[in-house]
Amino acid sequence: MTAMTDDTIPVTPRAIRDEMIAFAVMTAMLAIVPFTGLYPFFVMQALCFALLACAFNLLIGYGGLLSFGHAMFLGTAGYVSGHALKVWGLSPELGILAGTAASGGLAVITGLVAIRRQGIYFAMITLALSQLLYFIYVQVPFTHGEDGIQGIPQGYLFGIFNLANSTILYYVVLAGFLLGFLLIFRTINSPFGEVLKAIRENEPRAISLGYKTDQYKLLAYILSGTLAGLAGALKVFVAQNASLTDVEVGMSGQIVLMTLVGGLGTVFGPVIGAFIIVAMQQYLSGLGQWVTVIQGAVFVVCVLTFRRGIVGEIAHFFRRSL
């Protein structure tokens, strides 16, 4: 059904097995992080952005839809969760649900508008919608403008787990990341995912086979936006603030960068890309604005040298599905 390209590795039992082994290794490595002495804030932040990049990759890597507005889902979930926790006094689990649901609702509204167009027109519409939302958040009172929502309480998850404890918070964030990752993994290896790939490769042919491609793309867009919202809701507990930084267009650019550096259309590429970009921001912060220059240089090198991204090149070399 799908038009296979030279770089595409067919979905076979061996490919699924390779991906499951890689998932088990990744999970084991992430599970022992609190015992390695690594800075927990860095890893938790990287996990949030990894989930965000994976959600974006679902849309562009498997659906062929380039969005320049995914930051609006991250920021919206952050604002709603932060407001729900600090002002409404909701419990952490309800705060996460509120933020994720808000981003899901936003994805439905913006998706119905954006999905009517294709290619660069779709990308420009998502960019325009994201910028519109940015200016709304600058003005509305509950976001506190440029100051953002500060001092967001972490609370007790389910009334039991104290999220002020960095180890407990880490495993909660890790659980959220793994849940979102597995949902994406199941989606791309389902009949729905196969139709998405067919639409990406040859939409007119998919239409000729009787598929309502706009509906499939809209569902992929909504799922991607909702999972991006989950990443934003989890990030609130890590940073304990919600600010305009998560909504501005630069954040959408970073999401694209993470996905391309790791490997577009690969399962684990966005995770690696997110960790690389967040690590550069964390450990090169002393260089100030030069961090942006270095990130640009890394992006240029990856585009020129690793056309498929880091994980994509590794998978292509070993002919494995990653």
C-alpha positions as CSV (number, residue, x, y, z in Angstrom):
1,M,0.0,0.0,0.0
2,T,2.8,2.4,0.8
3,A,5.3,3.6,-1.7
4,M,8.6,2.4,-0.3
5,T,11.6,4.6,-0.6
6,D,15.3,3.5,-0.6
7,D,15.7,4.7,3.0
8,T,12.5,3.0,4.3
9,I,12.9,-0.2,6.3
10,P,9.8,-2.4,6.0
11,V,7.8,-3.1,9.1
12,T,8.6,-6.8,9.8
13,P,8.7,-8.9,12.9
14,R,12.5,-8.4,12.9
15,A,12.1,-4.6,12.8
16,I,9.6,-4.7,15.6
17,R,12.0,-6.9,17.6
18,D,14.9,-4.5,17.0
19,E,12.8,-1.6,18.2
20,M,11.6,-3.4,21.3
21,I,15.1,-4.3,22.2
22,A,16.2,-0.7,21.8
23,F,13.2,0.4,23.9
24,A,14.2,-2.0,26.7
25,V,17.8,-0.8,26.7
26,M,16.6,2.9,26.7
27,T,14.2,2.2,29.6
28,A,16.9,0.5,31.6
29,M,19.4,3.3,31.0
30,L,16.9,5.9,32.0
31,A,15.7,4.0,35.1
32,I,19.2,4.0,36.7
33,V,19.8,7.7,36.1
34,P,19.1,8.8,39.7
35,F,21.9,6.4,40.8
36,T,24.5,7.7,38.4
37,G,25.0,11.2,39.8
38,L,23.7,13.0,36.7
39,Y,22.0,16.3,37.3
40,P,18.3,15.3,37.6
41,F,16.9,18.6,36.4
42,F,18.8,18.2,33.1
43,V,17.5,14.7,32.5
44,M,13.9,15.5,33.4
45,Q,13.9,18.5,31.2
46,A,15.4,16.4,28.4
47,L,12.7,13.8,28.8
48,C,10.0,16.4,28.5
49,F,11.5,17.7,25.3
50,A,12.1,14.2,24.0
51,L,8.4,13.5,24.4
52,L,7.6,16.8,22.6
53,A,10.0,15.9,19.7
54,C,8.5,12.4,19.4
55,A,5.0,13.9,19.2
56,F,6.2,16.3,16.5
57,N,8.0,13.4,14.7
58,L,4.7,11.5,14.6
59,L,3.2,14.4,12.6
60,I,6.0,15.2,10.2
61,G,8.0,11.9,10.1
62,Y,5.0,9.6,9.5
63,G,2.3,12.0,8.3
64,G,4.4,14.3,6.2
65,L,3.0,17.4,7.9
66,L,5.5,20.1,8.8
67,S,4.2,22.2,11.7
68,F,5.9,25.4,12.9
69,G,3.4,25.9,15.7
70,H,4.0,23.0,18.1
71,A,5.2,25.3,20.8
72,M,1.6,26.5,21.3
73,F,0.7,23.1,22.6
74,L,3.6,23.0,24.9
75,G,3.0,26.5,26.3
76,T,-0.8,26.1,26.5
77,A,-0.5,22.9,28.6
78,G,2.1,24.7,30.8
79,Y,-0.1,27.7,31.5
80,V,-3.3,25.7,32.1
81,S,-1.5,23.2,34.4
82,G,0.3,25.9,36.3
83,H,-2.9,28.0,36.8
84,A,-4.8,24.9,37.8
85,L,-2.2,23.9,40.4
86,K,-1.5,27.4,41.8
87,V,-4.8,29.2,41.6
88,W,-7.4,26.4,41.5
89,G,-5.5,24.2,43.9
90,L,-6.0,21.0,41.9
91,S,-4.0,17.9,42.6
92,P,-1.0,17.1,40.3
93,E,-2.8,14.4,38.4
94,L,-5.7,16.7,37.7
95,G,-3.4,19.5,36.8
96,I,-1.6,17.2,34.2
97,L,-5.0,16.1,32.8
98,A,-6.2,19.8,32.6
99,G,-3.1,20.9,30.7
100,T,-3.1,17.9,28.4
101,A,-6.9,18.3,27.7
102,A,-6.4,22.0,26.9
103,S,-3.8,21.2,24.4
104,G,-5.9,18.4,22.9
105,G,-8.8,20.9,22.5
106,L,-6.5,23.5,21.0
107,A,-5.3,20.8,18.5
108,V,-8.9,20.1,17.5
109,I,-9.6,23.8,16.8
110,T,-6.3,24.6,15.0
111,G,-6.3,21.3,13.2
112,L,-9.7,22.0,11.6
113,V,-8.3,25.2,10.3
114,A,-4.8,24.1,9.2
115,I,-5.5,20.7,7.8
116,R,-7.4,22.3,4.9
117,R,-4.0,23.1,3.3
118,Q,-0.9,21.1,2.4
119,G,2.8,21.6,2.3
120,I,4.2,25.1,3.0
121,Y,0.7,26.5,3.3
122,F,0.0,24.1,6.2
123,A,3.3,25.1,7.9
124,M,2.6,28.8,7.5
125,I,-0.9,28.4,9.0
126,T,0.4,26.6,12.0
127,L,3.0,29.3,12.4
128,A,0.4,32.1,12.2
129,L,-1.9,30.4,14.7
130,S,1.0,29.9,17.1
131,Q,2.0,33.6,16.9
132,L,-1.6,34.6,17.4
133,L,-1.8,32.5,20.5
134,Y,1.5,34.0,21.7
135,F,0.2,37.5,21.5
136,I,-3.0,36.4,23.3
137,Y,-1.0,35.0,26.1
138,V,1.0,38.2,26.4
139,Q,-2.3,40.1,27.1
140,V,-4.5,37.8,29.1
141,P,-4.3,38.2,32.9
142,F,-4.0,34.6,34.0
143,T,-0.6,34.1,32.3
144,H,0.9,37.2,34.0
145,G,2.4,38.4,30.7
146,E,6.2,38.4,30.5
147,D,6.5,37.4,34.2
148,G,4.7,34.1,33.6
149,I,3.3,31.9,36.4
150,Q,6.0,31.5,39.0
151,G,6.3,29.3,42.1
152,I,4.0,26.5,40.9
153,P,3.5,24.0,43.7
154,Q,4.5,20.4,43.0
155,G,2.2,18.7,45.6
156,Y,1.5,15.1,46.1
157,L,0.6,12.8,43.2
158,F,-2.5,10.8,44.1
159,G,-2.1,12.2,47.6
160,I,0.9,9.8,48.2
161,F,4.0,10.7,46.1
162,N,5.7,13.9,47.2
163,L,6.8,15.5,43.9
164,A,9.1,17.9,45.8
165,N,11.4,14.9,46.1
166,S,13.6,15.0,43.0
167,T,13.9,11.2,42.7
168,I,10.1,10.7,42.9
169,L,9.5,13.5,40.5
170,Y,12.1,12.0,38.1
171,Y,10.3,8.6,38.0
172,V,6.9,10.4,37.5
173,V,8.3,12.3,34.5
174,L,10.0,9.1,33.2
175,A,6.6,7.3,33.5
176,G,4.9,10.0,31.6
177,F,7.5,10.0,28.9
178,L,7.4,6.2,28.5
179,L,3.6,6.2,28.3
180,G,3.6,8.8,25.6
181,F,6.5,7.1,23.7
182,L,4.7,3.7,23.8
183,L,1.5,5.3,22.5
184,I,3.4,6.8,19.6
185,F,5.2,3.5,19.0
186,R,1.8,1.6,18.9
187,T,0.3,4.2,16.6
188,I,3.0,4.1,14.0
189,N,3.0,0.3,14.0
190,S,-0.8,0.0,13.7
191,P,-3.0,0.0,10.6
192,F,-3.6,3.7,11.3
193,G,0.1,4.3,11.2
194,E,0.4,2.4,7.9
195,V,-2.2,4.7,6.3
196,L,-0.3,7.7,7.6
197,K,2.8,6.5,5.9
198,A,0.9,5.8,2.7
199,I,-0.4,9.4,2.8
200,R,3.1,10.7,3.3
201,E,4.5,8.8,0.4
202,N,1.6,9.2,-2.1
203,E,-1.5,11.0,-0.9
204,P,-3.4,10.8,-4.3
205,R,-2.9,7.1,-4.4
206,A,-4.2,6.8,-0.8
207,I,-7.3,8.8,-1.8
208,S,-7.8,6.6,-4.8
209,L,-7.8,3.6,-2.5
210,G,-10.8,5.1,-0.7
211,Y,-9.0,6.6,2.4
212,K,-10.3,9.9,3.7
213,T,-6.9,11.4,4.1
214,D,-7.9,14.6,5.7
215,Q,-9.5,12.7,8.6
216,Y,-6.4,10.6,9.1
217,K,-4.2,13.7,9.1
218,L,-6.5,15.6,11.5
219,L,-6.4,12.6,13.9
220,A,-2.6,12.5,13.7
221,Y,-2.4,16.3,14.3
222,I,-4.7,16.0,17.4
223,L,-2.8,13.1,18.8
224,S,0.5,14.9,18.2
225,G,-0.8,18.1,19.8
226,T,-2.2,16.3,22.8
227,L,1.1,14.4,23.5
228,A,3.0,17.7,23.1
229,G,0.6,19.1,25.8
230,L,1.5,16.1,28.1
231,A,5.1,17.1,27.7
232,G,4.2,20.7,28.6
233,A,2.2,19.7,31.7
234,L,5.1,17.5,33.0
235,K,7.6,20.3,32.3
236,V,5.7,22.5,34.7
237,F,6.6,20.3,37.7
238,V,10.2,20.3,36.6
239,A,10.7,24.0,36.1
240,Q,7.9,25.1,38.5
241,N,7.0,27.9,36.2
242,A,5.1,28.6,32.9
243,S,6.4,31.3,30.7
244,L,6.3,32.8,27.2
245,T,9.5,31.0,26.3
246,D,7.5,27.8,25.8
247,V,5.1,29.5,23.4
248,E,7.3,31.7,21.2
249,V,8.3,30.7,17.7
250,G,11.9,30.0,18.7
251,M,10.7,27.0,20.6
252,S,9.0,25.6,17.6
253,G,12.3,25.9,15.7
254,Q,14.1,24.0,18.4
255,I,11.5,21.2,18.2
256,V,12.3,20.9,14.4
257,L,16.0,21.0,15.2
258,M,15.8,18.2,17.7
259,T,13.9,16.0,15.3
260,L,16.1,16.6,12.3
261,V,19.4,16.1,14.3
262,G,18.2,12.8,15.8
263,G,16.6,11.4,12.7
264,L,13.3,12.3,11.0
265,G,10.9,9.4,10.7
266,T,12.8,7.2,13.1
267,V,11.4,6.0,16.4
268,F,14.3,6.9,18.7
269,G,15.9,9.8,16.7
270,P,13.8,12.6,18.4
271,V,14.9,11.3,21.8
272,I,18.6,11.4,21.0
273,G,18.1,14.8,19.3
274,A,16.3,16.3,22.3
275,F,19.1,15.1,24.7
276,I,21.8,16.6,22.5
277,I,20.1,20.0,22.2
278,V,19.2,20.2,25.9
279,A,22.7,19.1,26.9
280,M,24.1,21.9,24.7
281,Q,21.9,24.4,26.4
282,Q,22.7,23.1,29.8
283,Y,26.4,22.7,29.6
284,L,27.3,25.5,27.2
285,S,25.1,28.1,28.9
286,G,28.3,29.9,30.0
287,L,28.9,30.9,26.4
288,G,25.7,33.0,26.3
289,Q,24.4,33.7,22.8
290,W,27.1,31.6,21.3
291,V,25.0,28.6,22.2
292,T,22.6,29.5,19.3
293,V,25.6,29.7,16.9
294,I,26.9,26.3,18.0
295,Q,23.4,24.8,17.6
296,G,23.2,26.3,14.1
297,A,26.6,24.8,13.3
298,V,25.5,21.4,14.5
299,F,22.4,21.6,12.4
300,V,24.4,22.5,9.3
301,V,26.8,19.6,9.9
302,C,24.0,17.1,10.4
303,V,22.2,18.3,7.3
304,L,25.4,18.1,5.2
305,T,26.9,14.9,6.7
306,F,24.0,13.0,8.3
307,R,21.2,13.5,5.9
308,R,19.0,11.0,7.8
309,G,20.0,12.3,11.2
310,I,22.2,10.5,13.8
311,V,19.9,7.6,14.5
312,G,18.7,7.5,10.9
313,E,22.3,7.0,9.6
314,I,23.0,4.3,12.2
315,A,19.8,2.5,11.3
316,H,20.6,2.8,7.6
317,F,24.2,1.5,8.0
318,F,23.2,-1.6,10.0
319,R,19.9,-2.0,8.1
320,R,18.0,-2.0,11.4
321,S,14.8,-0.3,12.3
322,L,15.4,2.3,15.0
